Amino acid sequence: MEKMQNERVEKALEMHKKGYNCAQCVACAYGDLAGIDEKTAFRMAEGFGAGMGNFQGTCGALTGAYLLAGLATDGSGMEGPKTKQETYKKVKALGKQFAEKNGSVICADLKGMNGGPVLRSCDGCIEDAAILAAELFHAE
């Protein structure tokens, strides 16, 4: 799992250097495991960068992992969503782990935009969210 995880983290960081937003980096790095192509992941995550569309809310990298949590959960049963609570549990766990490591899930806090110290760089947040995303797929 560690080799695959490291490759995906590196892929996500390379995407950031190309100008992908933080959410796109994480979503695109794992999109294939979630059953979507990179272009779809890129488009799907576009509005979530810079803390939810430059709102400095929830970290974009983390929201990329949240998008993957929904895709990693078997969503069969669109007649009446049966996996919603399971997905919510995964999202809550991702957020909790991310916050424990970084001190916040809020982009503005992480980047020190609220007068506090910088808690984590964007690349660091992408790395952390990509590592957490690997657990969604139990990938080897």
C-alpha positions in Angstrom: 0.0 0.0 0.0 2.8 2.4 0.9 4.4 2.3 -2.6 1.1 3.0 -4.3 0.3 5.7 -1.8 3.6 7.4 -2.4 3.1 7.3 -6.1 -0.3 8.8 -5.8 0.9 11.5 -3.4 3.7 12.4 -5.9 1.2 12.5 -8.7 -1.0 14.9 -6.7 1.9 17.2 -5.9 3.0 17.2 -9.6 -0.6 18.2 -10.6 -0.4 21.1 -8.1 2.8 22.3 -9.9 0.8 22.3 -13.1 -1.8 24.6 -11.7 -4.5 22.1 -10.6 -6.3 23.3 -7.4 -5.9 21.3 -4.2 -9.2 19.4 -4.6 -8.4 18.5 -8.2 -5.0 17.2 -7.2 -6.4 14.7 -4.7 -9.5 13.7 -6.7 -7.5 13.2 -9.9 -4.8 11.2 -8.2 -7.3 8.5 -7.2 -10.1 9.0 -9.7 -9.2 5.8 -11.5 -9.7 3.8 -8.4 -13.1 5.5 -7.9 -14.2 4.6 -11.4 -13.8 8.0 -13.1 -11.3 9.3 -15.5 -9.0 12.2 -14.7 -10.9 14.7 -16.8 -14.1 14.0 -15.0 -12.4 14.2 -11.6 -10.7 17.5 -12.7 -14.1 19.0 -13.7 -15.9 17.6 -10.7 -13.4 19.1 -8.2 -12.9 22.5 -9.9 -15.1 24.5 -7.6 -13.6 23.2 -4.4 -10.1 24.7 -4.5 -8.9 27.5 -2.2 -11.3 26.4 0.6 -14.5 25.8 -1.4 -14.3 28.1 -4.4 -11.8 30.6 -2.9 -14.0 31.1 0.2 -11.2 29.8 2.4 -13.6 27.4 4.1 -12.9 23.6 4.2 -9.5 22.8 2.8 -9.7 22.0 -0.9 -7.4 19.0 -0.6 -9.6 17.6 2.0 -12.8 18.2 0.0 -11.1 16.3 -2.8 -10.8 13.3 -0.4 -14.5 13.9 0.6 -15.5 13.6 -3.1 -13.6 10.3 -3.3 -15.3 9.0 -0.1 -18.6 9.2 -1.9 -17.3 7.4 -4.9 -15.6 4.8 -2.8 -18.9 3.9 -1.1 -21.2 1.6 -3.0 -23.9 4.0 -4.0 -26.1 1.5 -5.7 -29.7 2.2 -4.8 -30.3 5.7 -6.1 -34.0 5.0 -5.6 -33.4 5.7 -2.0 -29.8 6.4 -1.0 -28.7 3.6 1.3 -25.1 4.5 1.8 -25.4 8.1 2.8 -24.6 7.4 6.5 -21.7 5.2 5.6 -20.2 8.0 3.4 -20.9 10.6 6.2 -18.9 8.4 8.6 -16.0 8.2 6.2 -16.0 12.0 5.6 -16.2 12.6 9.4 -13.2 10.3 10.0 -11.2 12.0 7.2 -11.9 15.4 8.6 -11.1 14.3 12.1 -7.8 12.7 11.1 -6.8 15.7 9.0 -7.6 18.1 11.8 -5.7 16.1 14.4 -2.6 16.2 12.1 -2.9 19.9 11.1 -4.8 21.7 13.8 -7.8 22.7 11.5 -9.7 21.8 8.4 -10.3 25.4 7.4 -8.1 26.7 4.6 -7.8 30.2 6.0 -6.6 28.8 9.4 -4.2 26.4 7.7 -2.7 29.2 5.6 -2.5 31.7 8.5 -5.0 34.1 6.9 -6.8 34.7 10.1 -3.9 36.2 11.9 -2.5 33.0 13.3 0.5 31.0 12.2 0.6 29.0 9.0 -0.3 25.5 10.1 0.3 23.7 6.8 1.3 24.6 3.3 -1.0 23.7 0.4 1.4 21.0 -0.7 1.4 19.6 2.8 -2.4 19.6 2.9 -2.5 17.8 -0.5 0.0 15.3 0.8 -2.0 14.6 3.9 -5.3 14.4 2.1 -3.9 12.1 -0.6 -2.5 9.8 2.1 -5.9 9.7 3.8 -7.6 9.0 0.5 -5.5 5.9 0.0 -7.3 4.4 3.0 -10.6 4.8 1.2 -9.6 2.3 -1.4 -7.5 -0.1 0.7 -5.2 0.1 -2.3 -2.1 -2.0 -2.5 
